[in-house]
Amino acid sequence: GGDDVRAHQMALEVVLKHQACTRFKALGDAFYDETCEASWADQRRLVSGSSLPSSLWLGYRSTIVRTENGPALHVDRAVSCMLAPLELIDFLAKKLRLRDARDLRLDRPGTVASDYSVVGGEHAKVG
């Protein structure tokens, strides 16, 4: 009956998604190829007003749908904006709009880190 068809459909979806998870990066219900080796995968660098470099990743999402003629695989394009990989110090420098990571100092007044001190192993706000 209908319950058997739904159970088979769910099992097939689990197998398809598991196979995709072993090869691609999963974000939500979408899959992205970090290496861009798959023909459907692509990454495009974005130019924006943000100081943080980002790129547009093209991927896919899939579901199995029931039709009059039986189950069908439905594949849609997925798009996500990703921050480019950065070292933590470089990320913080860019987020704080510093010219260079060497300008990142913890003792400079007005920086987030300088507003806090460690007291007895716990962070306490200064002032």
Secondary structure, 3 states (H helix, E strand, C coil): CHHHHHHHHHHHHHHHHHHHHHHCEEECCEEECCCCCCCCCEEEEECCCCCCCEEEEEEEEEEEEEECCEEEEEEEEEEEEEECCCCHHHHHHHHCCCCCHHHCCCCCCCCCHHHEEEECCEEEECC
